[in-house]
Amino acid sequence: MIPNELKQDRYWKGTLYIFLNNYKLQNFLVTHFDFQECTIDIEGLKRASRGWSPSEKFMLSLAFHLFNERNKVNLSDMDLLDPSNTQIALKAIQMRFAS
């Protein structure tokens, strides 16, 4: 269960939105998120994603970037996304940067 305070946190909510709405990433909420400690196993997710498609890797990178700016993302790679994932990405960006 995701704590309500994380759902409202500007650094968590965009990331959670991507993970909750992207079919590939949904599976990793249970295995790579520790909601008690408020941590994400970023290195574990990077290892898990080695064989993924470029669009799947972009969604993961965007989620990491929204969570923590140390994780860089190239927004031009959004060209790789299908319309559904483009909408997910744009909504997550809005959630993170809206005041």
HELIX and SHEET records of a PDB file:
HELIX    1   1 ASN A    4  GLN A    8  1                                   5    
HELIX    2   2 ARG A   10  ASN A   21  1                                  12    
HELIX    3   3 TYR A   23  GLN A   26  1                                   4    
HELIX    4   4 PHE A   28  HIS A   32  1                                   5    
HELIX    5   5 ILE A   42  ALA A   48  1                                   7    
HELIX    6   6 PRO A   54  PHE A   67  1                                  14    
HELIX    7   7 LEU A   75  LEU A   80  5                                   6    
HELIX    8   8 PRO A   83  PHE A   97  1                                  15    
SHEET    1   A 2 PHE A  33  ASP A  34  0                                        
SHEET    2   A 2 THR A  39  ILE A  40 -1                                        
END                                                                             
